[in-house]
Amino acid sequence: MVKIPIIEKFKKGDYIINRFAGDMAVYDKVDKKGYMHFKLYYGGMFGDVKDKDFTLIWRYQDNYELCNDEEKKQLDEIISEYKASPENYALSLFRH
């Protein structure tokens, strides 16, 4: 079995976005098992914020790129609103 080296595309604290899905995150690290960790992850499809336990396999980083300044501002607003009212960002099929 050939072991593929894990290469991090982003640095700790980078604001990243998956423009296809609308997901945005503040990148933290890739662990030794190859999972990406985030300081905060915003799911664009349902408008939910996932906690620090949310991970993705490192190969998914190819679907992300760095946020531009406007996107960073947008994510900063989401972070502020989330800190003030986390219940508004919980995944729920019954949210209005």
N, C-alpha and C positions, 0 to 999 in steps of 0.2 A: 504494500500500500504506500503510495506516494503522499507525503504530507505537504500540503500547500501552505506556504507561509502567510500569516495574517498580516495584512498591510492596512494601517489606518489611513483613511482618506482625509479625516478631519482632526482638528485639535480640540482639546478640552475647552468648553465654553463657546465653540462655534455655533452659530444659529444656522440650522439646515432646514431644507424644504424638499418635499417630494411634490413637485408641481402637478403631476398627474393625479395624485390622490388628494392633494391639499393638506397633507400632514406637515406639521412644523415641529421642530424640537430644538432644545439646547443640548448639544452633544456633550457627553462626559468621557467615555472611554470604551475600549474593547477589552474584555477580560481574557484570561488565558484559554478559556474554552471556546472563544470566538464569538461571544455575544456582545452586541453593542448596548451600552447603557446610556441613559439620558438624565439630565437634571430635571427636565420636564418634557413631556411629549403631548402635543395637541393633535388629536385625530380630526382631520378636516371633514370626513364624511358625516360623522354624528355630532361634531362639536364638543367632544369630550376630552378631558385631560387625564392621561394615564400617569400613575405614580412612578416612583423610582424603581419599582420592581418590574416594570415593563422592559422587555429586551427584544432585540431582533438579531438574527444571525448576521455576522459581519459582512457577508456578501451582499446584503440588502443596501449597503451604503452606496452602491452603484446607482441606485434609484434616487439618490439625494444630491443636492448641490447647496452651495452656500446661499443664504438669503441675501437679497439686496437691502439697501437702507430702509425702504418702505416696508418690506416684509419684516425686518427686525422690529420696526416700530409697532407693527400689527401684533407680533408675538409678544412684545413687551406689554402691550395693552391687555392681551389675553392673560398674561401672567399676573398682572395687577388685579384684574377682575377675578381671576381664579383665587388669588390669596384672600380677597375680600369676601367672596361667596363661592367656596368650592362646590357646594351642592348644585350650582347652576351648570357645572361642567361634568357632572356624573353621567355616565352612560345610562340612559333610560329610554325605553320605548314609549313611555307615557309622558315625557316632558312636553310642555306646550311652547 
